[in-house]
Amino acid sequence: MFENILLAVDGSEHSLHAARVASALAQAMKSQTLRIVVAFEPIPVHLGEPFMQETINARLREAEAIAQEAVETVGTISAEIQTETLEGNPAEVILEVAKTQNSNVIVMGSRGLGKLAGLLLGSTGQKVVSHAPCPVLIVR
């Protein structure tokens, strides 16, 4: 049923809990792929060089560390684990990956590390739930 799972993580406790849930779901559903996506906000263009490149490198290192922590949290599963670190608005990145990769379900934490959070569900989660091309599992 859920052959292709998209796990969106940002390094928060909620997203790491979502990683554990996605791992169990992938095992139970005998999923083919578990795609872990880390999105980071675009770098302001006004930084200029060399600050812009330094900022890009720092954000990439941070995103790769978050992806690696998620992979370790998922553990050993039968599904193929793929990771992506992408620049852009997190909700838009998650939605685009879900569409282009034909995800059957999106798994994400209820609250992340964003600057502003909704009252019950983070703003990224609200946007993903509202516009997703597939079911969304929000983990607390």
N, C-alpha and C positions, 0 to 999 in steps of 0.2 A: 504494500500500500504506500509506504513512504520510502521509495527507492533512493531518492536524492534529498538529503536533509541539509538545510542551510543553518549553520550556527553562527549567530552574530555575537561577538564578544568585544568588551572594551576594558577588561581587566578588573572590573568591579566584582564584589562578592556575588551579586545577583547573576552576573554573566558566567562566573565560574560554576555556580550552582546549575545554571542552564547547560553548561558543558557536561556536567554529570548526568543530567536528565537526557540530553541529546545522545550521549553514549549508550545509556540504557535503552532508549528508543531505537537507536540504530541496531543494537543487538536483538531486541525483541522483534523488530520488523524485518530483520535480515536485509538491511539497506545496502545498496551498492556503494554509495558515496556519502561522506559527511564532509561538507565544505565549510571550513571555518573562515569567517570574514572579519577583518578588523578594518574599520574605516576611521580616518583621521581628517579633521577639518582642514580645508585648503589653507595654504600658507599665504599670509598677506603679501601682495606684490610690492607694497611700499617699503619692504625691508631692504631691498637692493642687495647687491653682492658685497662682500662675501657672506653677509648675515643670512640671506635667503637660503643659500646652499647649506650652511651650517644648521639652520632650522629644519630644512627638509631631511637632512641626514639624521638629526636627533629624533625627529618624529618617526622616521622609518625604523630606527633602532628600537624605539619604544613600541611601535606597532608589532614588529617582529618578536619582541620579548613577550608581548601579550598573546600573540598567536602561539608561541612555543609553550607558554604556560597553559593555554587551553588544550593543546595537543597532549600535554602531560596529564592534565585533568581528565581528558577523555579516556586515556589509557589505551590498552590493546583491544581492538575490536576487529570484527571480520570485514567491515566496510573500509573502502579506501578513504584515507583522510587527505584532504587537500586544503591548503591554506592560501589566503589572499589578503594582502594589505593594500588598501586603496584610498586615495585622497578624494574627499568630497563630503558633502553633507551625509552623515551616517544613515539617516532614513532613506535618502535617495539612493545611496550606494547599495544598501540591503535590498531595496525593491528592484533595482536594476539587475543585480546578481541573481535574485530569485527568478526574474523573468528570463534572462539570457541562459541560465543554467537549468531551466525547467525544474526548479525545486518543487518538491511535493509538500514540504512543510518548512516553516521558518521557526527556529527555536531561539529565544532571546530572554534576557533578564528583564524583570519588571521595572527596574530602575538602574540607571547607569551612572557614569561619571560626568554627565553633561552639566553645564553651568546652571541651567534652569530645568526643573522637573515639574511634571504635572502633579495634581493632587493625589491621584491614585495610581497613575501609570505615567512613566516618563514620556516626554514629548516625542522622542524617537519612536518608542513603542506605540504611541497613539497613531502616529502617521503611518507606521508599517501596518498596523491592524486595519486601518481605514483603507489602505490602497493595495494591499498584498494580492498577488495573483493566486495565492494558495492559502491553506490554513496557517495560522500563527499560534504557536504555543508560547505563552508568556509565563516565565518561571519566577516565583518569589523566593 
